[in-house]
C-alpha cells in the first residue's frame, strides 16, 4: 500500500513535466528511427556493414525504444489509458521486448539477422518516423506561423522524396553490375518514378538489380498516391485527426468541393488503390499460371499500370491479349480519377440513374471514353496497315484500344512510335497534352479542363455570355483557372522544346516535341530511344518538365504567387480590339 502511494506521488510529480518529456522523447525517437533506417539502407545498398556491427546498433536503438516507452508510461497517472490510446505502439514495443529477449537467449550478436527481426525494426522505425511527421503536419500553430502555402508544401514534399530516391538509387547494390549508376541517371530515374512518368535512360529490367527494382516500385507507389496523402494517411489514425490545413492540401490536390470531403476521400483513395492493385496482381499472376518466379513481376506491373507509371520488367505481356486488356483496364481506372470512381461506385451501389452523378464524373468518364475511341480510330485510319498487319480483327482492336488508352496517360507501348507517320505523332501529342482526369495518377491539362475550354469556345461562337454544361452554369473562376492551366502548359512545353532544339539539333524536332509533351504530361512515351540520345542538358530539361507536370500547372503557378488582399473598388470597364 505504501509502495502504491510512493508510485502515485512520483507520477504526480512527473505529470507537470509530462508534455516536455514527451516532446523530448519524440525527438529522440525520430533520431533513433533515422539511425536505424540509415543502417538498414547502408546494408541494403552497400552490403559492407558486418552483421555483428549492425546487430549492436539495432540492439542499442531497441533498448532505447523500450526505455523511452517505459518512461512515457511511468509519467502517466493512468498508464492503462496510455496503453489503450497507443495500441499500435504498445504492440510494437511488445515485439521489441521479445526480440531483446532473443538477443540474450540466442546470442544474436554473432548470428545472421532473421527476417522477423529486420521486419520488426523496419516497422518500428517507420512508425516513429511517420508519427513524428504527422505530428508536425498537425501542428496548426507552426503551419500558420510559417508563410508557406499548401501547394508549395506539396512541392517541397515531392522534392524531398525525389532527393531521397536519388540517394537510394546511387548506391552500388542497386545496379546490376555492382557499380553506382551516377547522380544524373539516379536523379532521372527517381523523378520519372515518383512523377509516374516512365521515361528511362537505363533499362529497368537489365541495368537494375532486384533491390533497385524494389526501390523503383516503392517510388512509383509513393509518387502515385502523392506524398502528402501518404503522410496524412498515418495521421488519420491518430487521436487528433486532420487539421484544417492538411484537409485543405488534400482537397486542393484531389479537386474536392469542401474540406470535410478530403478526409473521407483520402481513405477511399487508399482503399481503392489496394483493392484494384491486388486484383491486378492476381489477374497477371494467374496468366503466368501462378508461377512463383513471376510473382514480383506481377506485383511490379500491376502497380506500374494502375499508377500510370509505364515502367516494365519485360515485354512478355505484349504477346497476351488477356494481359493487354488487364493493363488497359488498370490504366483506365488509374487515369479516370478517384472522385469519379467513388461517385460511380456509390451510384451503382444505390442503383441511381446517370442524372444523379456529379458533373465532374460525367465529364471525366465520357471524355475519357471518347478520347480512347478517338485515339484508337486514328490509329486504325492512319496506321492500320502498318501496325501488326498480320493480326486478326479482334487482335487489332485490342492493340489499338490498348495503345490509345496507354498512350494518353501511362506510356506502355509494344510499337516504336518513331516508325509511325507524322500525322499520328501529332494526334498522340494532342492526346498526351490533354492527359488524364482530375484527381488521378495521370498528368496533362486534364480532360475536364479541355472540355471546359471547348464549351467556352462554343459559347463564344454562339454569342452566349454563360457556359452551361448538363444544365449547370460554370463559374467564371473555373474558366479563368482552365485558361491559366492551358497557358501554363503551352508555355512549359514550348520553352522546354526550344531548349531541346538548341541542345539536340541532331534529333528530329517532332521527336523532341513528342518527348517534351510526354514528359510534361507524365506519360512516358518516346520515339526511337530519344530519351537516351538526349544530351545531358536535354535530359535535365526533361527532369524539370516531369517535375512540373506531376505537381500540376495550377499548383505550380499558385505556389509562386503570394496571396493579395482583394480591393473594394472596380476600375472602369476596358474595351479592346481582339481578333
C-alpha positions as CSV (number, residue, x, y, z in Angstrom):
1,X,0.0,0.0,0.0
2,X,2.9,2.3,0.9
3,X,4.6,1.4,-2.4
4,X,1.5,2.4,-4.3
5,X,1.4,5.8,-2.6
6,X,5.0,6.4,-3.5
7,X,4.4,5.5,-7.1
8,X,1.4,7.8,-7.2
9,X,3.4,10.7,-5.8
10,X,6.1,10.2,-8.3
11,X,3.6,10.1,-11.1
12,X,2.0,13.4,-9.9
13,X,5.5,14.9,-9.7
14,X,6.3,13.9,-13.2
15,X,2.9,14.9,-14.6
16,X,3.7,18.6,-14.6
17,X,6.7,18.0,-17.0
18,X,4.9,15.2,-19.0
19,X,4.5,17.3,-22.1
20,X,8.1,18.4,-22.2
21,X,9.3,14.8,-21.6
22,X,7.0,13.5,-24.4
23,X,8.3,16.1,-26.8
24,X,12.0,15.3,-25.9
25,X,11.3,11.6,-26.2
26,X,9.5,12.1,-29.5
27,X,12.5,13.9,-30.9
28,X,14.9,11.2,-29.7
29,X,12.7,8.5,-31.2
30,X,12.8,10.3,-34.5
31,X,16.6,10.5,-34.4
32,X,16.7,6.8,-33.4
33,X,14.4,5.8,-36.2
34,X,16.6,7.7,-38.7
35,X,19.7,6.0,-37.4
36,X,18.2,2.5,-37.8
37,X,16.8,3.5,-41.2
38,X,20.2,4.7,-42.3
39,X,21.8,1.4,-41.0
40,X,19.4,-0.7,-43.0
41,X,19.8,1.4,-46.1
42,X,23.6,1.2,-45.9
43,X,23.4,-2.6,-45.5
44,X,20.8,-2.8,-48.3
45,X,22.7,-0.6,-50.7
46,X,26.3,-1.2,-50.0
47,X,26.4,-4.6,-48.3
48,X,29.6,-3.7,-46.4
49,X,28.4,-3.4,-42.8
50,X,29.2,-6.5,-40.7
51,X,26.2,-8.4,-39.3
52,X,27.7,-8.1,-35.8
53,X,28.1,-4.3,-36.1
54,X,24.5,-3.9,-37.4
55,X,23.1,-6.1,-34.6
56,X,24.8,-4.0,-32.0
57,X,23.4,-0.8,-33.4
58,X,19.9,-2.3,-33.7
59,X,20.2,-3.7,-30.1
60,X,21.1,-0.2,-28.7
61,X,18.3,1.5,-30.5
62,X,15.8,-1.2,-29.5
63,X,16.8,-0.8,-25.8
64,X,16.3,3.0,-26.3
65,X,12.8,2.5,-27.8
66,X,11.8,0.2,-24.9
67,X,13.2,2.6,-22.2
68,X,11.6,5.7,-23.7
69,X,8.3,3.9,-23.8
70,X,8.5,2.8,-20.2
71,X,9.3,6.4,-19.2
72,X,6.3,7.7,-21.1
73,X,4.1,5.1,-19.3
74,X,5.7,5.9,-15.9
75,X,4.8,9.6,-16.1
76,X,1.2,8.9,-16.8
77,X,-1.3,9.0,-13.9
78,X,-3.2,6.1,-15.5
79,X,-0.9,4.1,-17.7
80,X,-3.7,1.8,-18.8
81,X,-5.3,4.7,-20.6
82,X,-2.0,5.4,-22.3
83,X,-1.7,1.8,-23.5
84,X,-5.2,1.9,-24.8
85,X,-4.6,5.1,-26.6
86,X,-1.4,3.8,-28.1
87,X,-2.3,0.2,-29.0
88,X,-0.1,0.1,-32.1
89,X,2.9,1.4,-30.3
90,X,2.4,-0.9,-27.4
91,X,2.2,-3.9,-29.7
92,X,5.4,-2.9,-31.4
93,X,7.1,-2.4,-28.1
94,X,5.9,-5.9,-27.1
95,X,7.6,-7.3,-30.2
96,X,10.8,-5.4,-29.4
97,X,10.7,-6.9,-25.9
98,X,10.6,-10.5,-27.3
99,X,13.3,-9.6,-29.8
100,X,15.6,-8.3,-27.0
101,X,14.9,-11.5,-25.1
102,X,16.1,-13.5,-28.1
103,X,19.3,-11.4,-28.1
104,X,20.3,-12.8,-24.8
105,X,18.9,-16.3,-25.1
106,X,20.2,-17.0,-28.7
107,X,23.2,-14.7,-28.8
108,X,22.2,-12.9,-31.9
109,X,25.2,-10.7,-31.8
110,X,27.2,-13.3,-33.8
111,X,24.4,-14.6,-35.9
112,X,22.7,-13.6,-39.1
113,X,19.7,-11.3,-38.9
114,X,16.4,-13.2,-39.2
115,X,13.7,-11.8,-41.5
116,X,11.5,-11.4,-38.4
117,X,14.0,-9.2,-36.6
118,X,14.5,-7.0,-39.6
119,X,10.7,-6.7,-40.1
120,X,10.2,-5.7,-36.5
121,X,12.8,-3.0,-36.7
122,X,11.6,-1.7,-40.0
123,X,8.0,-1.5,-38.7
124,X,9.2,0.3,-35.6
125,X,11.3,2.9,-37.3
126,X,8.6,3.6,-39.9
127,X,6.1,4.0,-37.1
128,X,8.2,6.6,-35.3
129,X,9.1,8.4,-38.4
130,X,5.5,8.9,-39.7
131,X,4.3,9.5,-36.1
132,X,6.7,12.4,-35.9
133,X,5.9,13.6,-39.4
134,X,2.1,13.5,-38.7
135,X,2.7,15.4,-35.5
136,X,4.5,18.1,-37.5
137,X,1.7,18.3,-40.0
138,X,-1.0,18.5,-37.3
139,X,0.8,21.4,-35.6
140,X,-1.5,24.1,-36.8
141,X,0.3,26.8,-35.0
142,X,3.5,26.0,-36.8
143,X,1.7,25.9,-40.2
144,X,0.1,29.2,-39.5
145,X,3.3,30.9,-38.4
146,X,5.3,29.8,-41.5
147,X,4.5,31.7,-44.7
148,X,4.2,28.6,-46.7
149,X,1.1,27.7,-48.8
150,X,-0.3,24.2,-49.2
151,X,0.7,23.9,-52.9
152,X,4.3,24.9,-52.0
153,X,4.3,22.4,-49.2
154,X,3.2,19.8,-51.7
155,X,6.1,20.8,-54.0
156,X,8.6,20.6,-51.1
157,X,7.4,17.2,-50.1
158,X,7.8,15.8,-53.6
159,X,11.3,17.4,-53.7
160,X,12.3,15.7,-50.5
161,X,11.1,12.3,-51.8
162,X,13.0,12.8,-55.1
163,X,16.2,13.6,-53.2
164,X,15.7,10.6,-51.0
165,X,15.0,8.4,-54.0
166,X,18.1,9.7,-55.9
167,X,20.4,8.9,-52.9
168,X,18.9,5.4,-52.7
169,X,19.4,4.7,-56.5
170,X,23.0,5.9,-56.4
171,X,24.1,3.0,-54.1
172,X,26.2,0.3,-55.7
173,X,24.0,-2.6,-54.8
174,X,21.1,-1.0,-56.7
175,X,22.7,-1.6,-60.2
176,X,23.1,-5.0,-61.8
177,X,26.9,-4.6,-62.2
178,X,27.5,-3.5,-58.6
179,X,28.6,0.0,-59.5
180,X,26.8,3.2,-58.8
181,X,24.7,4.4,-61.8
182,X,25.8,8.0,-61.1
183,X,23.9,11.1,-60.0
184,X,22.3,12.1,-63.3
185,X,20.9,8.6,-64.0
186,X,19.7,8.2,-60.4
187,X,18.0,11.6,-60.4
188,X,16.3,11.0,-63.8
189,X,15.1,7.6,-62.7
190,X,13.9,8.9,-59.3
191,X,12.0,11.8,-60.8
192,X,10.5,9.6,-63.5
193,X,9.3,7.0,-60.9
194,X,8.0,9.5,-58.4
195,X,6.2,11.5,-61.1
196,X,4.9,8.2,-62.5
197,X,6.2,9.1,-66.0
198,X,8.1,6.1,-67.2
199,X,10.8,7.8,-69.3
200,X,14.1,6.0,-68.7
201,X,17.7,6.4,-69.5
202,X,18.6,2.9,-68.2
203,X,16.7,-0.3,-68.7
204,X,14.8,-1.2,-65.6
205,X,15.0,-5.0,-66.2
206,X,18.6,-5.0,-67.3
207,X,20.6,-2.2,-65.5
208,X,19.0,-2.5,-62.1
209,X,19.3,-5.4,-59.6
210,X,16.3,-6.8,-57.8
211,X,17.0,-4.3,-55.0
212,X,16.9,-1.5,-57.5
213,X,13.7,-2.7,-59.0
214,X,12.1,-2.8,-55.5
215,X,13.2,0.8,-54.8
216,X,11.7,1.9,-58.1
217,X,8.5,0.2,-57.3
218,X,8.3,1.9,-53.9
219,X,9.0,5.3,-55.5
220,X,6.2,4.7,-58.1
221,X,3.7,3.8,-55.3
222,X,4.6,6.8,-53.1
223,X,4.7,9.2,-56.0
224,X,1.4,7.9,-57.5
225,X,-0.6,8.2,-54.3
226,X,1.1,11.5,-53.5
227,X,3.4,12.2,-50.7
228,X,1.0,14.5,-48.9
229,X,-1.8,11.9,-49.0
230,X,0.8,9.3,-47.9
231,X,1.9,11.2,-44.9
232,X,-1.6,12.3,-43.9
233,X,-2.8,8.7,-44.1
234,X,-0.9,7.9,-41.0
235,X,-2.2,11.0,-39.3
236,X,-5.8,9.7,-39.9
237,X,-5.3,7.0,-37.3
238,X,-4.0,9.3,-34.6
239,X,-6.2,10.7,-31.8
240,X,-6.4,14.3,-33.1
241,X,-7.2,13.5,-36.7
242,X,-6.6,16.0,-39.5
243,X,-6.3,19.7,-39.2
244,X,-7.9,22.3,-41.5
245,X,-4.6,23.0,-43.3
246,X,-4.0,19.3,-44.0
247,X,-7.6,18.8,-45.3
248,X,-7.1,21.9,-47.5
249,X,-4.0,20.3,-49.0
250,X,-5.9,17.1,-49.9
251,X,-8.9,19.0,-51.1
252,X,-6.9,21.1,-53.5
253,X,-4.9,18.2,-54.7
254,X,-7.9,16.0,-55.4
255,X,-10.2,18.8,-56.5
256,X,-12.9,18.1,-53.9
257,X,-15.6,20.7,-53.2
258,X,-15.1,21.0,-49.4
259,X,-12.6,20.5,-46.7
260,X,-14.5,17.8,-44.9
261,X,-14.6,15.6,-48.0
262,X,-10.8,15.5,-48.1
263,X,-10.6,13.1,-45.2
264,X,-13.1,10.6,-46.5
265,X,-11.7,10.8,-50.0
266,X,-8.2,10.0,-48.7
267,X,-9.4,6.8,-47.1
268,X,-11.2,5.8,-50.3
269,X,-8.0,6.6,-52.3
270,X,-6.0,4.0,-50.3
271,X,-8.8,1.5,-50.2
272,X,-9.4,1.7,-54.0
273,X,-5.7,1.6,-54.7
274,X,-5.0,-1.5,-52.6
275,X,-8.1,-3.4,-53.9
276,X,-7.5,-2.6,-57.5
277,X,-3.8,-3.3,-57.4
278,X,-4.4,-6.7,-55.6
279,X,-6.9,-7.7,-58.2
280,X,-4.5,-6.7,-61.0
281,X,-1.7,-8.7,-59.3
282,X,-4.0,-11.8,-59.2
283,X,-5.0,-11.5,-62.8
284,X,-1.5,-11.0,-64.1
285,X,-0.1,-13.8,-61.8
286,X,-2.8,-16.2,-63.0
287,X,-1.8,-15.5,-66.6
288,X,1.6,-16.9,-65.6
289,X,-0.1,-20.0,-64.1
290,X,0.8,-18.8,-60.6
291,X,4.5,-19.3,-61.2
292,X,6.2,-18.2,-58.0
293,X,9.1,-16.8,-60.0
294,X,6.7,-14.3,-61.7
295,X,5.1,-13.0,-58.5
296,X,7.3,-9.9,-58.2
297,X,6.9,-9.1,-61.9
298,X,3.1,-9.4,-61.4
299,X,3.2,-7.0,-58.5
300,X,5.5,-4.6,-60.3
301,X,3.4,-4.4,-63.4
302,X,0.1,-4.2,-61.6
303,X,1.3,-1.2,-59.6
304,X,3.0,0.4,-62.5
305,X,-0.1,0.1,-64.7
306,X,-2.6,1.3,-62.2
307,X,-0.3,4.2,-61.2
308,X,0.1,5.0,-65.0
309,X,3.9,4.8,-64.5
310,X,4.9,2.9,-67.6
311,X,7.9,1.1,-66.1
312,X,8.2,-2.6,-67.2
313,X,10.4,-5.5,-66.4
314,X,9.6,-7.5,-69.6
315,X,7.6,-7.3,-72.7
316,X,6.0,-10.7,-72.4
317,X,2.6,-9.2,-71.6
318,X,2.6,-7.6,-75.1
319,X,2.0,-11.1,-76.6
320,X,-1.0,-11.8,-74.4
321,X,-4.4,-10.4,-75.3
322,X,-5.7,-11.0,-71.8
323,X,-2.8,-9.1,-70.2
324,X,-3.3,-6.2,-72.7
325,X,-6.9,-5.9,-71.7
326,X,-5.9,-6.2,-68.0
327,X,-3.4,-3.4,-68.4
328,X,-5.9,-1.3,-70.4
329,X,-8.5,-1.5,-67.5
330,X,-5.9,-0.8,-64.8
331,X,-4.6,2.2,-66.7
332,X,-8.1,3.5,-67.3
333,X,-9.1,3.1,-63.7
334,X,-5.9,5.0,-62.6
335,X,-6.5,7.8,-65.1
336,X,-10.2,8.4,-64.7
337,X,-9.8,9.9,-61.3
338,X,-10.7,8.8,-57.7
339,X,-13.6,11.3,-57.4
340,X,-15.1,9.8,-60.5
341,X,-14.5,6.2,-59.3
342,X,-16.0,7.0,-55.9
343,X,-19.1,8.6,-57.4
344,X,-19.6,5.8,-59.9
345,X,-19.3,3.1,-57.3
346,X,-21.7,5.0,-55.0
347,X,-24.1,5.4,-57.8
348,X,-24.1,1.7,-58.7
349,X,-24.4,0.6,-55.1
350,X,-27.5,2.8,-54.6
351,X,-28.9,2.0,-58.1
352,X,-29.3,5.6,-59.1
353,X,-29.5,6.8,-62.7
354,X,-27.0,8.7,-64.7
355,X,-28.5,12.1,-64.0
356,X,-27.6,11.9,-60.3
357,X,-23.9,11.6,-61.0
358,X,-21.7,14.6,-60.2
359,X,-20.9,16.9,-63.1
360,X,-17.2,16.1,-62.7
361,X,-17.9,12.4,-63.0
362,X,-20.0,12.8,-66.2
363,X,-17.3,14.9,-67.9
364,X,-14.4,12.8,-66.8
365,X,-15.9,9.4,-67.7
366,X,-17.4,10.4,-71.0
367,X,-14.5,12.4,-72.2
368,X,-12.1,9.6,-71.3
369,X,-14.2,7.1,-73.3
370,X,-14.4,9.5,-76.3
371,X,-10.7,10.2,-76.2
372,X,-9.9,6.4,-76.1
373,X,-12.2,5.8,-79.1
374,X,-10.7,8.8,-80.9
375,X,-7.2,7.6,-80.5
376,X,-8.0,4.0,-81.5
377,X,-9.9,5.2,-84.6
378,X,-6.9,7.4,-85.6
379,X,-4.5,4.5,-85.2
380,X,-6.8,2.4,-87.4
381,X,-7.2,5.0,-90.1
382,X,-3.6,6.3,-90.2
383,X,-1.5,3.3,-89.3
384,X,-3.9,0.3,-89.6
385,X,-1.9,-1.3,-92.4
386,X,1.5,-0.6,-90.8
387,X,0.9,-1.8,-87.2
388,X,0.9,-5.6,-86.9
389,X,-0.9,-6.1,-90.3
390,X,-0.9,-9.9,-89.7
391,X,-3.2,-9.7,-86.7
392,X,-6.9,-10.6,-86.9
393,X,-9.7,-8.1,-86.3
394,X,-10.0,-8.7,-82.6
395,X,-6.3,-8.5,-82.0
396,X,-6.1,-5.2,-83.9
397,X,-8.9,-3.8,-81.9
398,X,-7.2,-4.8,-78.7
399,X,-3.9,-3.3,-79.9
400,X,-5.5,0.0,-80.9
401,X,-7.5,0.4,-77.7
402,X,-4.5,-0.5,-75.6
403,X,-2.2,2.0,-77.2
404,X,-4.9,4.7,-77.3
405,X,-5.5,4.2,-73.5
406,X,-1.9,3.9,-72.6
407,X,-0.6,6.5,-75.0
408,X,-2.6,9.2,-73.3
409,X,-1.5,8.7,-69.7
410,X,0.7,5.6,-69.0
411,X,3.3,5.1,-71.7
412,X,3.2,1.4,-72.2
413,X,3.8,0.5,-75.9
414,X,4.6,-2.5,-78.0
415,X,5.4,-0.4,-81.0
416,X,8.1,2.2,-81.7
417,X,6.3,5.5,-82.3
418,X,9.4,6.7,-84.1
419,X,8.5,4.4,-87.0
420,X,5.0,5.9,-87.3
421,X,4.0,8.8,-89.6
422,X,3.9,12.5,-88.7
423,X,0.1,12.7,-88.5
424,X,-0.3,10.0,-85.9
425,X,2.5,11.6,-83.8
426,X,0.6,14.9,-83.8
427,X,-2.6,13.0,-82.7
428,X,-0.8,11.5,-79.8
429,X,0.9,14.7,-78.8
430,X,-2.6,16.2,-78.6
431,X,-3.9,13.2,-76.6
432,X,-0.9,13.4,-74.2
433,X,-1.4,17.1,-73.8
434,X,-5.0,16.6,-72.6
435,X,-4.0,13.7,-70.4
436,X,-6.0,12.1,-67.6
437,X,-8.9,13.3,-65.4
438,X,-8.7,15.4,-62.2
439,X,-7.7,13.5,-59.0
440,X,-6.0,10.7,-60.9
441,X,-2.4,9.4,-61.3
442,X,-2.1,10.9,-64.8
443,X,-0.9,14.3,-65.9
444,X,-1.7,16.7,-68.7
445,X,-4.0,19.7,-68.5
446,X,-6.8,17.2,-67.6
447,X,-9.9,16.2,-69.5
448,X,-12.2,18.5,-67.6
449,X,-10.0,21.5,-68.4
450,X,-10.1,20.6,-72.1
451,X,-13.9,20.1,-72.1
452,X,-14.5,23.4,-70.3
453,X,-12.4,25.3,-72.8
454,X,-14.3,23.6,-75.7
455,X,-17.6,24.6,-74.2
456,X,-16.3,28.1,-73.7
457,X,-15.3,28.3,-77.4
458,X,-18.8,27.0,-78.4
459,X,-20.5,29.6,-76.1
460,X,-18.4,32.4,-77.6
461,X,-19.2,31.3,-81.2
462,X,-22.9,31.2,-80.3
463,X,-22.8,34.6,-78.6
464,X,-23.7,33.2,-75.2
465,X,-22.5,35.0,-72.0
466,X,-22.8,31.9,-69.8
467,X,-21.2,28.5,-70.1
468,X,-23.7,25.7,-69.5
469,X,-22.9,22.0,-69.1
470,X,-25.6,19.4,-68.2
471,X,-28.0,22.2,-67.0
472,X,-25.3,23.7,-64.8
473,X,-23.7,27.1,-65.2
474,X,-19.9,27.1,-65.0
475,X,-18.5,29.9,-62.8
476,X,-16.1,32.4,-64.4
477,X,-13.4,31.5,-61.8
478,X,-13.3,27.9,-63.2
479,X,-12.9,29.3,-66.7
480,X,-10.1,31.5,-65.6
481,X,-8.3,28.6,-64.0
482,X,-8.8,26.4,-67.1
483,X,-7.2,29.0,-69.4
484,X,-4.4,29.6,-66.8
485,X,-3.7,25.8,-66.9
486,X,-3.8,25.8,-70.7
487,X,-1.4,28.8,-71.0
488,X,1.0,27.5,-68.4
489,X,1.1,24.1,-70.0
490,X,1.7,25.5,-73.5
491,X,4.5,27.8,-72.2
492,X,6.1,25.0,-70.3
493,X,6.2,22.7,-73.3
494,X,7.3,25.4,-75.8
495,X,10.1,26.7,-73.6
496,X,11.3,23.1,-72.9
497,X,11.1,22.2,-76.6
498,X,13.0,25.4,-77.5
499,X,16.0,24.4,-75.3
500,X,15.8,20.8,-76.5
501,X,16.1,22.1,-80.1
502,X,19.1,24.2,-79.1
503,X,21.0,21.4,-77.3
504,X,19.9,18.5,-79.6
505,X,20.0,19.7,-83.2
506,X,20.7,16.2,-84.5
507,X,17.3,14.9,-83.3
508,X,14.1,15.3,-85.4
509,X,12.2,18.4,-84.0
510,X,8.9,16.4,-84.0
511,X,10.5,13.7,-81.8
512,X,11.7,16.4,-79.4
513,X,8.2,17.9,-79.2
514,X,6.8,14.4,-78.6
515,X,9.4,13.8,-75.8
516,X,8.7,17.2,-74.2
517,X,4.9,16.7,-74.2
518,X,5.3,13.2,-72.9
519,X,7.4,14.4,-70.0
520,X,5.1,17.3,-69.1
521,X,2.0,15.1,-69.2
522,X,3.9,12.3,-67.3
523,X,3.1,9.8,-70.0
524,X,6.4,8.2,-70.7
525,X,6.1,7.5,-74.5
526,X,9.2,8.1,-76.5
527,X,10.4,7.7,-80.1
528,X,13.5,5.8,-81.3
529,X,15.3,6.0,-77.9
530,X,15.1,9.8,-77.9
531,X,15.4,9.9,-74.1
532,X,18.7,8.0,-74.1
533,X,20.1,10.0,-77.1
534,X,19.4,13.4,-75.5
535,X,22.4,15.5,-74.3
536,X,23.0,15.8,-70.6
537,X,21.4,19.3,-70.6
538,X,18.4,17.9,-72.6
539,X,17.9,15.2,-70.0
540,X,17.9,17.8,-67.2
541,X,15.3,19.7,-69.1
542,X,13.1,16.5,-69.2
543,X,13.7,16.1,-65.5
544,X,12.4,19.6,-64.7
545,X,9.5,19.1,-67.1
546,X,8.4,15.9,-65.5
547,X,8.5,17.5,-62.1
548,X,6.4,20.5,-63.2
549,X,3.9,18.2,-65.0
550,X,3.4,16.0,-61.9
551,X,2.9,18.8,-59.5
552,X,0.3,20.3,-61.7
553,X,0.4,23.6,-63.6
554,X,-2.1,25.3,-61.4
555,X,-0.4,24.2,-58.2
556,X,2.9,25.3,-59.6
557,X,1.5,28.7,-60.6
558,X,-0.2,29.3,-57.3
559,X,2.8,28.3,-55.2
560,X,4.9,31.1,-56.8
561,X,2.3,33.8,-56.2
562,X,1.7,35.4,-52.8
563,X,-1.9,36.0,-51.9
564,X,-3.1,39.6,-52.1
565,X,-5.9,41.3,-50.4
566,X,-8.9,41.9,-52.6
567,X,-9.8,45.5,-53.3
568,X,-13.2,47.0,-52.7
569,X,-13.2,49.0,-55.8
570,X,-13.5,48.4,-59.6
571,X,-11.8,50.2,-62.5
572,X,-13.9,51.3,-65.5
573,X,-14.5,48.5,-68.0
574,X,-12.0,48.4,-70.8
575,X,-12.8,48.0,-74.5
576,X,-10.1,46.4,-76.6
577,X,-10.0,45.2,-80.2
578,X,-9.2,41.5,-80.4
579,X,-9.1,39.0,-83.3
